[in-house]
Amino acid sequence: MGLSRLAALHGVATSYSPSTDVTVPVPDGTVVAVLAALGVDAATPEAVRKALAAAESAARSRLLPPTLVVWSGEPLPPALTALPPGTELAVRPEEPGPARPARMRTPSKDPAPVVSGQVPGVVSGAPATGWWTEPPLGVHRLTARAPEQRAESCTLIVAPARVPQPPPRSHGFLVQLYSLLSARSWGMGDLGDLADLASWSGRCLGASFVQVNPLHAAVLGSPTDPSPYRPSSRRFPDPVHLRVESVPEYGHASDRAALDDLRRRAAELSDGVLNKGALIDRDAVWELKRQALAILAGVPLTPGRRAEYCDFLARQGPALEDHALWCALAEAHGSDWHSWPAGLRDPRSRETARARGELRDRVDFHCRLAWLTDTQLADAQRAARDAGMAVGIVHDLAVGVHPGGADTWAQQDAFAHGMSVGAPPDAFNARGQDWGLPPWRPDALAASGYAPFRGLLRGILGRAGALRIDHVMGLFRLWWVPEGRPPTEGTYVSQDAEAMLAVLVLEAHRAGAVVVGEDLGTVEPGVREALARRGVLGTSVLWFERDWAGTGRPLAPEEWREDCLATATTHDLPSTAARLTGDHVTLRHRLGLLTRPLDQERTADGADTAEWLGLLSRLGLLPEGGGDEEAAVRAVHRFLLRTPARMAGIWLPDTIGDRRPQNLPGTWDEYPNWRLPVADGEGRPVTLEELAASPRLHRLMEVLNPHQEPRRTRTAPPGARPS
């Protein structure tokens, strides 16, 4: 009981329920290892007794929790309303701004309220608590002193009740950016292609958004991990996505011959991918861009550009310096900081400070790359909004980062060492999953006022119209797997979900950005409701939307939830054409991934597809009849529009009948994950220019927006505008 109680006090589960009628105990060894990663010694019964006594004593004596959340306009949390009478409160803003410190006092036993200070110009929320004056939205330091007690402080987060919402009905594209090559790409899709896709689809197709894969900075080195979901840093973008020719200094570089040669070699890379069956080679692309950007770095910045760069450095502060220094050190010592010389493994050591000076030029180079990439990301969002998109670019936030990358090096105190995030065993994977991503420590986040999370969100949301959060359930709890143990021997560790949500809502509100949570799979009871209450949209994929608690049949469109992004597929699932034709079963059989005989798998898959096609036919959404794969793809998207979903996402490869998945979970070298270009139904790569002219794409988009008029007049020269 002692270990279980200790674990509960630190948010560590000692059992879990993969289904409503099943409870699985967590091994004691796992609980002890996870507690150790949280700084709690539970290795012996005596250690457990001491740790438990200390934790319970601290819990009893605390006047305030580590973090307090006040939702603007809503009743105050019990931690505030239950403070002893006459408790003095001081609120000090932790962030720059016009807000000034404020003082308040809870009522004495006399019911008359007492207010001893307020923040000028602040409109208080609705709570009928006369003594409380709501501070401005933001993160503050709250100090409380009860009569005859010592003062205590905690983080106070004042957040709006909900994140911004998209229009009631909208549609847009989902695409893995690297896969979308144009005639100007250097071997993979880039930010110039993203801006062009947004501009064209917004103006000509009535699209409201373009959702892309995570564009986080990858781990340096060759070969690098091609997965965008295992980055070095989630806070800073990857310069491999830069459109080199769009950098203003490009036109003023003196070494034109070298740049022309690099462009020629880049064209060869693209030709190989588009015409010769080659895979996208991120390492080769980066090597060419790195050389070109090094040439451009030698071009002096104009006074205005220099001022912009300095402003960027000032906004990013030490976080960018640490990221750039990690990049410079990785060039010299390898991409995993655990193998660096001992003194350099500590970002605050004397050896690291010395290296910071010695590598000043390389650090500045990587800072400049971050600036250039951030600028082009902002340009893409601006292009989207100029094209009439209501949302714009939807960025994707990965679950975590590579254990040897920049974030784990610079923020070592924030991560749980020796732990990895994954998933418990379930009906689809009896062995569970280990994603190789170290988790943040909930206690360290709280102690820092959630600074790492705030900085991460602020960096991404500043150049986004919306944010998709992969595995959004991680805001509530994550499955931790101790190093050396199988995923089956992991356990859940809870976050302070209220605080994580408050930070998310606050930063999304400041950026004016929509938030979409990927909530597929096993979801803890209450999570979807908590997210919906704060305006975070869910994700609904057609093939998974069934009445699982009842008949098991496909959900009728009117039974779908409204607050979601509805789509037919994702990057981890078969394309719609592959699903309809059964090609995805054939592919998995060829790779040895099926868990039952091929004929059984085909029969089950065919029955599933037939049931959906039958529903589409009964609803009148498949007027062309059966046997036409393209018509069935259109019918699937007609169905999505029939649902009340706020956002309908079209997987861009579906518009031209691509049958290959971008990622096939459970494979590594067996399948070219994250390295395929967008292609047609025959597997022929298709450029952005060809895609824009595709008759098949336009037939599908007529289904989605049959009355759309091209919005070219919005951007016509003033003299050409109709009167």
N, C-alpha and C positions, 0 to 999 in steps of 0.2 A: 504493500500500500504506500510505503514511503516514497518509492521510486515513481509510482504513478502520480502521486500528489505533486511531487517535485516537477515531474514532466508537465503536468497540467498548468502549473504556475508559470512555466516558460513557453507555453503554447505548443508542446510536443505531444503528439498523439501516441497512446500506447495500444490502440487498436484502430481499425478502420472497417468500413462496410462497403464492399464493392457492389452490393445490392441490398434491398430493404430487409431481406430475411437472412443475411449472412454477416457475421462479424469475425474479422480475422485479427488475432493478437499480434502485436509487433514484438520481435525478439528483444529481450532486455539489453543485449549487447548493442543493438541499434539505438535504443533509447539513450544508453550511456554515451555512445559515440556522438550522437547529435547534441546532447547536453554539453559535452566537452567542447564541441565546436562553438557553442554559445557561451563558453567561458565558465561552465558550471561543472565542478568535479563531482561525479557520482560513481566513481570507480569501485568504492567499497561501501558496505553498510554504514560505517561511521561517517564517511564523506557525505553520504546521502542525508544522514541525520543533521549534520552541520549545515549543509546547503539548504535543507528544508526549513530548519529553524531560522536561518538568516532571511530566506525569502518570505516566510510567513510574518516574521517580525517587521520586515520592511513594508509588506502589504498592509499590515495593521496600522502602522504609524504614519503612513503617507496621507497627507491632506489632499494632494492632487495626484491624478494619474500622470504618467510620463508625457502623454499627449492629450490635449483636450480639443474637441471639434465643436464649433458653433456653426450651425447652418443658418445663414441669413434668413430672417423672417420666420424661423421655426422656434418652438419652445427650447429653452436652455437645457443642456444635458444635466442629468441628475448629479454629476460631480460638482456642478456649480450650485444648483438649488439646494443641495444637502450640506453646504458649508456651514460651519457653526455661526450662530448670530454674532454680528459685529466683526466678522472677518474682513480685514482690509485687503484690497486687491490693487495691484499696479500692473498696467499693461504697457509694455515697451515694444514698439515696432522693431522687427529684426531686419526689415528690408528698407532700402532708400525710398523716400516719398514724403508727401506733405503731412502725414499723420504724426501726431505728437503723443508723448506718453499720457496716459490717463490713470486716474485713481478712482476707485469706487469702494463701497463698504456694504456688506450684506446687512439686512435689517437687524436691529437688536430685537430683544423680546417684545419691545413695543412694535406693533405692526406698521408704524409709519415708516415709509421708505426713506433712505438717506442716500444722496448722491453727492460725492465730494469731488467730482471731476468729470469731464467729458471731452470727447474729441470734436473740435469745431468742424461744422460742415458735414457731419456724418448723419445720415438718416438711420435711425435705429430700426431694428427688425420688429416684428409683430409681437414678440413675447410680452405678456402682461406682467412684467417683472420690473417694478419701478426703479429699483436700485441699479439695474444693469443698463449701461449705455453701450450699444454695440460698436466695437472698434471697426475700422475700415476692413474691407476684404484683404486678406493677406495672412502672413505668418508673423506671430508676435511672441514675446516672452511674457508669460503671466506669472506674477509672484503673489502668493497669498500668505497672510500672517493672521492666524486666529488668535484670539485673546489667550495670553499666557502660553503661547506655543511659538516655536521657532518658525522663521519664514521658509517657504518652499516655492520652487519655481517649476514650471513646465512649459512645453511648447503649446501655444494656442493657435489653432488654424481657424480662421473665419472664412467660410466659403459660401458662394451662392448655392441655392438649392439644387440647380440643375445645370448641365452643360448646354451650350447652344444646340439648336435643333436644325436639321436640314428641312427643305421644303417638304410639304406633305407627300409629294410623289416626284421621284426623280430617277434617272437611270444613268449609267456610266460604264466605263470599261475597267476590267481587272487585267493587269499584265505584269509579267516579270520583265523589268526594263532591259536587262542585258539581252533578252531574247528578241527584242524589236530593233532590227538593223534597218538603216536607211542607206541611201546612196552616199551619204556623208559620214557614216559611222566608221570608226576605227576598229572594226572587228567585233564589236558588240554595241548594243543600244546605249545611248548616252543621254545626258540632260537636254541636249539640243533636240534629240528625237522626242523626248518627253514633252517639251514645250510645243513642238510641232504637232504631236498627237493631240494634245489638249486643245490647241488653237483650232485644228481642223475639226475635231469631233464636237467641240463646243459650238462652233459656227455653223457647221453643215449638218450635224446629226442631232443637235439638241441635247447633247450629253451634259450632265451636271458635274461629273467628276471622273477622274482617272486614278485608280488605286494601283500602287506599285509595291514591289517587294521591299524589304528593308534595304536602305541605302547606307547602312552603317559602315564605318571604316573596317576593312578586313585586316586580318593578321598578315603582316608583311612576310615575304619569303616565297620560295618557289620549290615545289608546288604549294600553292595556298589552298585552303579549304574553299571550294567553290560555293558552299552553302551560304546564302545571305543571312541565315538564322544562327550563325556561330561567329559573330564578329569580334574584333579586337576591342572596339569601343562602340557603344550605342549612342553616345553623346555627339560624336563628330562624324560627318559623312565621309564617304570614300572618294578620293579624287580620281579613281579610275573611271568615274562616270562623267568627268569633265568633257565638254566639247572644246577641244584645244583651240580651234580656229575662232571661237567666240570670246576668248580671253582678249581684252583690249590691247594688250602688249604684243599680240601676235603680229599685227601689221607693222610693228616698228622693230622687229628683230633683225639684226644685221646678218646672221648666218642663215640666209635663205636657202642655200644649197642643202644644208643639213636638215632643215625643216621639210624641204621638198622630198628628200630621200626618205624621211620618216613617214611622210604621207603616202609615198609610193608603197612602202612596206606595209603600212596599215591597209591600203587598198588590196594588197595581196592577201592579207588575213581575211578581209571581208569576202573576197572572191572565193577563198577556200571554204568559208562557211556557207555562202549562198549558192555556190555552183559546183563544189567538188566534194561535198559530203563531210567536210571537216567540222569538228566540234568547236564551240566558242572557247577560246583559250584566253582566260582572263590574265594569266601571267604574261603571255606574249603581248597582249594589249597594253598592260601596265608598263612593261619595259619600254615600249615605243613612246607612250605618253609621258613617262618619267623623263626620258631624254628630251622630249620637246619642251616640257615644262621647265626643265633646268635651263634651257636656252632662254625661255621667256623670263625666267627669274633674273637674268642678267640685264633686262631692259629696265632702266630707271622708271619708277612710277612718277606720273605727273603730280603736281601739288595736290590736286583734288583727290586723285586715287590714293596718294599717300595718306591723306587725312581720313579717307574711308577705311583704309587698312588699320590705321592706328585706333580708330573708333571700334573696329571689330576686335582688336586685341584687348582693348580696355573692357569691352562688354564680356568677353570670354574669361579673362583673368587667368589665375593660376591653373585652372583646369585645362585650358588649351596649351599652356606652357608644358604641363606634365605630359599631355598626349603627344605633343611634338617631340619632346625629349625622349619618350619611349620609342617613337619612330626612329629617331637618330641613333639611339643605343641599339635598337634591333638591327639596323643596317650594319652595325659594327660587331655585334655579339650574338646575333640570332634572334628569332622571333619569340622564344619562350624565356621570359625573364628569370625563371627559376634556375636556368643554366648559366646565367651571367656571373661574372666575378662577384663574390659575396658582398662587397661594398656597394655595388650598383643595384642590388636587389631591393634596397631600401631607398625610396624616392627622396627621403629627407636626410640622407647620410652626407658626410663630408665628401666622400668619393663622388657621389652623384652631383653635388654642388659644383665640384671641380669639373666634372664632365659637362655640366650645363654650360660652363664658360668655354671649354675647349671645343664644343660642338655647336657654338652659337650660330654659325652660318647654316648648318643643317637644321637646327631647331627653327630658325626663321623660315627656311624653305618649306618645312612641313606646316608651319603656321600659315604661310601664304597659300599653300594648297587648300587648307581648310577654309580660308577666306574665299578663294576663288570658287570652291565648290558650293559654299553657302550662298554666294552671290548668284550662281546659276540655278540653284534650287529656288531661290526667291524669284528669279526671272521666269522659271517654269510656272510657278503659282500665279505670277502676274499675267502671264500669257493666258492661263486658264480663265482667270477672272475677266480679262479683257475680251475673251471670246464669249462671255455671257454665262460661264459656268457658275452655278449657285454655290457650289462647294469648292471645286478645284482639285488640287492634288491631295490624294489620301495616302499619307505615309504609313508605314508598317513598323511597329515596335516589336523587336524580337524578345523572346522570353529572358534571354541572358547573354553572357559573353564568354569568349574563349578563356580558359583558365590561365593561359600564358600571355594574354593580351594587355593592352594599355590600361583598360579600366581596372583590372584586378591588381596591376602594379601600382597605379596611382592611388587607389582607394582600398588598400589592403585591410584596413580596420573594418571596412564595411562588409567584407565578404566572409563567408563561413568556409574556412580552409578545411580540406579533406572531405568536402561534401560536393555532391552533384545533384542537379535537378533532373527529375524524370517523371515517370508515371507508374502507378501500381499495376499489378496484373488485372486484366479484365477479360471480357468475353472475346475480344479481338486479339489480345496478346497475352497469353498465359504466363509469359516470362517477365512482363513489365518492361519498362523502358528506362534507359539511362542516357540522357542527352549530353552529358559531358559539360554542363554549364554550372559553375559555382553559384550558389544563391547568395543574395544579400542577407545579412543578419538583421532580423527585425529589431533587436535591441539596439544595434548600432545605428540603424536608421532613425529610431526614435531619439536617441541621444544627440544626433546631429540636427534634429529638427527636420528630418527628411531632406536634407540638402542634396544628396546625390540624386534622389528621385526628382526633386524640383528642378535641378539643373538639367537633367536629362530631358524632361518634358519641355522645359522652356526652349532648349536648343532645337528640338524637332518641331514643336508647334509654331515656332516663329516663322517657319517657311512652309506651313501646311494649311490646307483648308479643312482637313480632318485627319484623325489618327486612328488607325486600326491597331488594336492591342492583341497580339498573339497570345493565346492561352490566358484570357483575361481573368480566369479563375485564380491565377497566381496573385492577384491583389488580395485574395482572401487566405489562401494556403498553397503550399507547394510540397511536392513529394521529394524529400531529401534522401539520397542514397549515399551512405558512408563509403569512402574509398576502400576498395578491396572486397566489397560485398555486392551480391547480385541485386538487381532492382526489386526483386521479391522481398528483400530484407530492408526496405526503406521504411519511411514513415512520413506522415504529414506534419508540417510545422506551420502554425498559423501566423499570419500577419495581423497587424492592427488595421483591419479592413476599413474601418471608419476613417482613420487618418490617411490611408493610401487613397481612398476615394476622394477625400476632401482635397488633397493635393492635386489629384487629377482634375477634379471639377474646377478648382481655382485656376489652374494654369490653362485649361481649355477655355474658360471664360475670358481670361485676359487676352488670349489669342483669337477669340471668336471662332473656335474650331469645334467641329462635330467630333464625337468619339464613337467608334464602333468596336465592340468587344467580340473576339472570336471565342464563342462559348459552346463549341461542339464537343461531343463526347460526354463523359461522366461529369456532372455538375452538382456540387454540394447543394442540398436543399436551402432555399432562401437566397442564393447568390443571384440568380436571374432577376428576382424581385428587387433586391437591393440595387442592382445596376440600373434597372428600369426606373426606379424611384429617382435616381440622379440623372436620368436622361441619356444614359449610355445605351446605345443600340446593340442588339444582339446580332448573331449571324445565323441565317436559316438556309440550309442547302436542300434543294428539292428532294433528292433521293432519300434523305434522312427524316423528312417530315411525315411521320406516320402517327397513328393513334396507338402509341406503344402501351398505354395504360388500359386500352380497351380492345378494339377489334384488330389492331395491327395494320389496318388498311391505310392507304395514302390519305393525308388530310385534305379535305376540300379547301379551295383557296380562301373562302371566307373564315376558315378556322385558324388561319395563320395569324401570328402576332403582327401588330402594326409596327412596333418599334424595333425594326431589324433591317439589316441588309440581306435581301433575298437573292440567291444565286443558284445556278445549276451545278456549279462545280468550283473547286479551288485548285491551287497549285499542287496539293498533295493527293488529288483525286483524278480519276480518268476524265478526259474531255467528254463533252456531251455526245459527240459522234461515236467515240469509243465505247461509251456506256450503252448507247442505243444499238450498236452493231455487235456488242460482245467482244470487241477486239481487246479490251482490257483483260478479259479472262485468258485469252490466248497468250497475251504478253506475259502474264504472271505464270502461266503454265510453262512457257518457254524458259523462264528464269528460275523455275523450281520453287515458286513461292506459294503454290496452292497447298492447302491443308487437307484436301479431300480429292478424290479422283476427278479428272477433267470433265467427264460426262455429268457427274453430280453437280459440279460447279456451274457448268453451262446451263443445266436444267434449272437450278435455283436462280441464277442470274436472269435467265430468259423469262422465268415466271415473274420476277420482280419488275422487269422492264415492261412486260405485257400488261401487268396490273396498272402501271402508270399510264401506258398508252391507251388502255381502255378508259381510264378516267378522262384523259384529254379528249378522246373521241366523244364520250358522253356529254362533255361540256361544250362540244362544238368547236374545239380549239384545233382540230386536225381535219380540216375540210378536204385536204388532198387525199385522205385515206392512208392505209398502212403501206409499208414497203418502201417509203421514200425517206431516207435518212435526213436529208436537208429539211424537208417539210416537218419532220418530227422535231428537229432542233428548233424550228420556228414555233411549233406548238408548245414546247417546253417554256419558251420565253413569253408566249401569250399567257400561259398559266401564271408565270411570275407577276405579270402585270395585273392579273385578275385578283391577286392577293392584296391585302391592305398595306403591305410592306412600304415603308417610307422610301427605301432605296432599292433599286434593282440593279444588280451587277452582272455585266456580260463578260465572261471570260473571253478575252480578245481572240485567242486561237479558235474559239467556237464559231466565230463569224466566218471563217473560211474552211471549217471542217477538219481542223488538225486533230489527229487521233493519238498523238503521243503525249503522255504526261510530262510535265516539267520535272517532277520529282516522284520517285517511286519508293515510298517508305519501306524500309527493310532491305534496301540494296545499297551497295557502295560502288565497287568496281564493275558489278554486273550490269549496271545501267548508267547512262551518261546524265545523271541528275544535275540540274542547274546549268547545263551546257548546250541546250538545244535551241535553235532559232525557231520563231513562229513559222509554221509550215501549213500547206494546204492538205487536203485529204489524201494526197498521194505521197506526202512526205517531202514535197518540194518547198524549200525555204522561200518565204515571201517577204519582200521589203515593205517598209512603211508606205512608199509610193505605190506599190502594187496593191497593197491592202486597201488603200484609200480609193482605188479604182475598181475594186472587186465587185462584180455584180452580185455574188452570193452575199457579201457583207451588206450591201445596200438592200437586198431583199429581206434580210433579217431586221435591219434597222427600220424599215418601213412598218414592220410589225410593232416595233417598240414605240415608234413616234409617227404614225401614219399621216398626221396633219402638219408635220414640221415644215416650216418654211426656212430655207437657209438664212442665217443671220448676217450675211455679208454687209448689209446696209449699215450695221452698227459701226463698222470700221471704214466705211467709205470716206473719201476726202470730203470736207465740208461742202465744196461746190457741187459734189455729185449726189448729195443726199436729196431724196425726194422732198418736195415742199408739202 
